[in-house]
Amino acid sequence: MSVFDFSTLQPDLILDALTHCGLDVSSGLLALNSYENRVYQFSAYVADGLRPEKYVVKFYRPQRWTEQQLLEEHSFAFELAAADIPVVAPFVINGQSLQQYMGYYFALFPSRGGRTLEVDNDEQLAMLGRFLGRLHLVGNAKKFVHRPAFTIESQLLQSQQVLNALPYIPSYIRPAFDAVLEQVIALCIAQYQPKRMIRLHGDCHAGNLFYVDQGPFFVDLDDCRSGPAIQDLWMMLSGDRQQQRDTLELMLEEYEQYYEFDPAELRLIEPLRAMRMVHYMAWLARRWQDPAFPMNFPWFATDKYWEQQCLVLKEQLFFLQQAPLSLVPDY
């Protein structure tokens, strides 16, 4: 596959790929919300099936992950499923979880439904803490060999290079934007020094979680990588410091039944937040040649957006200069 987008991924190719896997598709393809990959829900008969079942197929973005990295994602999902941790693992077809067709890597999953996790629901947050503690227990059992890690280089320095060359940042904002970005990066370099890196979900926010009566679950592990445990916890924190502390204590009470949390990782929250902000800007820039991105993110190429981002970075610089969140109340 010589392109970084999905320009050749037409419905006929998708249906042929599914037929190649032995599925007799009995419905149309319902596109699900995904910008990084292309994900479709459909119904199909399997061999000797009496009625169609619902499936999800995910076509991975070309040139994003290597075959080894994708297989390592699947292996992690199988480990979690074997430990009765609720993730949706891919099907194994003809001995393989990762399929190939006409230059595309793809995987098939069972279709799972659920409700959006309520981040202000104490019961659901407690269950999420227990879920993440169990996930991290498995995540710490071995190391990723091929999947990347959360590093200053990958999240900030490489992103800075992309942003330095980006033509959409207006000239009247560029000096201030570059200056505050340099300051943010300098503080992140000084503060982001994790002592323990484990296998993580990597993108644990409410939009990537579903909830059923038995508890929360992830539908996939597309962004799994190595990093500090707090990476899978901090995006659930919102509000002022007291609200964040209350939420974290609620989650940790269940989390630490399975995996020990190091309070020293609290000082990594603001560097990780800054890394996510900057990486997101660069991610949009890297994907801008994909027609789906100008259509869904038209504000990215506007002066107003970059004015806002300059202010966001200045605000984040302020938070990086404050004392980190503590589990001990402020007085």
N, C-alpha and C positions, 0 to 999 in steps of 0.2 A: 504494500500500500504506500503510494508515493505522496499522498496528501494528508493533511492534518485534520481534515474535516470529513463530512459525511456526504459529499456531493454525489457519490455513486451509489449510496445506499437507498435504492428505490424499493417500493413495495414488492415487486416481482422477485427481487434478489432476496428480500427478507423471507418471503414465502418459500422460495426454493431452498433457502438455508434450513428452514424448519422442516420441510419435507425430507431434506437430506438427513435430518436427525430422527426420522421415523415418525413424525407427527402428521396426522391428518387434520389440517386446520379447518375448523368449521365456522369461523367467524371472521369479522374484519379485524384490523389491527388498531387498538386504541392506544394512542401515544400518551405516555405518562410523563409527569413533570421531571425533566432532567436536561440540563444544559451541557454537562460534560460528556455524557454518553447519549445513546438513543435507546429508549426503553419502551417496550410495547406490551400491552396485555392482550391476550387472545384466548379463544377456546379451541380445543383440539381433541380428537380421539387418539388414543394410543392403541397399540396392538391388542386385539380382543376386547377393547373397551366397549362397554354397553352405552355409555353416555359421555358427552364431552366434558372435559375438565378445564379449569382456568389455569393459564400459565402466564409467566412473564419472561420475556427474552430481553437481554441487555447486550447491545452491541457496543463494545468498548471503543473509545476514541482512538483512531490510529496514531501511532507513534508516541502515545502518552506513557504507557507501561510496556515493559518487555514481557515476553511469554513467561519467564521465570518469576517476575513480580506478580503477574496475574495468578499464576499457580500458587504462589505463596499466600496471596489473599484467600484463595479457595481453601488451602490447607488450614489456615487459621480458622475459617468458618467451620470446617469439619471438626477441628479440635473443640471449639466452643459448643457445637451441637452435641458432640459426644459427652461433654460435661453437663448436658442438660441446661445449657445457657441459651436463652431464646434469641437466636439469630436465624435468618433464612439462608440456608446453605444451598448452593447450586445442585442440580441433578447431575448424576454421573451417567453418561450415555456412552455405551461401547467402551467402558473403562476410562473415560475422560470427562472431566468437569468443564474444561475449556475447549470450546469448539472453534473450528476455522472454516470459513467459506468465502471464496473469492477475495481473499486478502484481509478479511475482517475476523477479529477474535470476538466471540460472543459466548454467552452462557444462558442456560435455562433455569428458571426458578419456579417453585410453586407460587401461586398468587395468594398473598396473605393480606387481609384487610384489618383495619383497626381504627381507633380514634386518635386524634392528635393529643400528645401528652400535654397536660395542663400544668404549666410551670408554677402556678400558684396553689396547687393542690398538694397539701402536705403528705397525704397518704401515697400519692403517686410519686412524689419526690423521694420519699423513704424507700419505696420499692425500687426506684431507679438507683439509689445509693447501693442497695443490696445487689442489684444486677451488675453494676459497674465493679463492685468489689469482687464478685465472682469472675467477671471478665478479666480483670487485672490479675487475679490469681493464676488463671490460665496463661495470660499474656506474659507473665514473668517466668513461666516454666521453661521457655527457650527463647532464642533470639531470632529476629528476622535476619536473613542473609542477603536478600535481594531488595526488599522494600527499603525506601529511604527513611531518614530520621528528621525530626524537627530540629533544624540547625539555623544559626545566624546566616550561614552561607546560602542555604536553599531558600529560606523564607524572606530574608532581608537584602543581602548583598546582590543576589541574582535579580531580585525584583527591582532593586535600585537601578541596575543596569538597563533593565527594560524601560523604566520610567524616565531615565535620563535621555533615552532616544525617542521618547513618545512625542509626536508633533501636536497632540491635542491640548497639552498644558499651555495656556496662553502666556505670551512673553511677559506681561505685566505681573503674573503670578509666579513665574518660574523662579526668580531669585529667592523669594520667601519660601516657596515650596521646597526647593532644594536645601535651603539652610535648615529648616525645621526637620526635614527628613534626616539630614546628617546628624542632628542633635539626638533625634529619637534612636537612630541606629547606634550611636556612641553609647547611650545609656543602656540599650539592650545588650550590647556586647559586655558591658560591665556587670550587668545584673543577671543575665541568663547563663547560669552555670549549673545545669542539672547534675545531680550526683548519681541518679539511677534512671536508666532509660529502659522502658519495657514496651512490649507490643500493645498498641492502643487501637481503639476505633478510629480516633484521629479527627473526627468531625462531628463531635457529639453535641448537637443542639436540637431544640424541640422539633425543627422541621425534618430531622432525620430519624425521629423516633415515632413509633406507633404504640398505642396502648390498648390492651384488652383486659378483661377482668383478672386474668392470671398475672398481669404485669406488663412492663414495657418490652419492646423488642426492636431490633434493627432489621431492616430489610436487606442490607448488604454492607460490605466493608470496603467500599471502593477507595476510601481515603486512608485506610489503615497504614500506619507507619510507627516507627519507634519514637518515644518521647517520654517526658515525665508524666506521672499519673495525673497530675493536676490538669493536664490538657483535656482530659475527658470529663472534668468536673466544672471548670471555671465558666463555661458558656451557659450553665444553668443559673448563674448568679446574676441578679439584677437589683436595681434600687440602690439605696444608700448603703454605707458600710455596715450598719446594723442589720439591714435586711439581708445583705450578702452573707454576713456572719451567721444569721439565723438559718438561712437555707443550707449553708455548708455544714453547720453542726447537725442539722436534721439528716442530711444525706450521709455524713460520716458515721453517725451512730449505727446505721445499718451497714455501711461500707466496711467498717473496721471489724465486723464479725468475720470477714473473709480475707481482707488484705490490709496490712498496716499502712496507714497514711503518714508521711513524713511532713510535719508542719513547716519545715524549712522550704517546702515547695510553694508555700503561699507567696514568697517573694518573686516567683516566676510568673504570676498571673498577669501583671501589667506588661512585662516583656512579651509574653505569648499573645496578649491582646494586640499589641503593636505589630507583632509579626503577622497576625491574621489580617489586620487592616491593610498593611502594605502589600502583602502577598495577593490580597483580593484585587487591589488596583491593577497589579501587574498581570494577574490572571485574566482580567477582562481585556487588557491590552494584547496579551498573547493569543486570545481567542477571537480578536476583532475581525479577522478575515473569514470566520465562519458566519454565513448569512444570518444564522439564528441570533447572533449577539447584537448586531446593530438593530435588529427588529425588536428584541426584548429589552435591550439596555440603551435606548436612544440618547439618554441623558449623559452617557459616558463621554461623548465628544463635545459637550457644551462647556462654556466658560463657567457657568454657575456650579456645575459639579465640581470642578477643580478648585473653585473658591471655597466650597464646602469642605473638600478634602484637606485643604491647607488649614482650615480652622479645626478640623477633626484631629489632625496631627499635632497642632499646638495644644489642644486639650489633652491629648494622650501624653505629650511631653510633660505637662503639669502633673498628671497622675504618676508618671514614672519618677518624678522628683519627690513624691510623697512617701511616707512610711508604708510598707506593704500591709495588706489585710492581715489581721491577727485573729486568732480564736479567743483571745483575751479581750474583754470589752474595753472600749475607749472610755476614759474618764476625764 
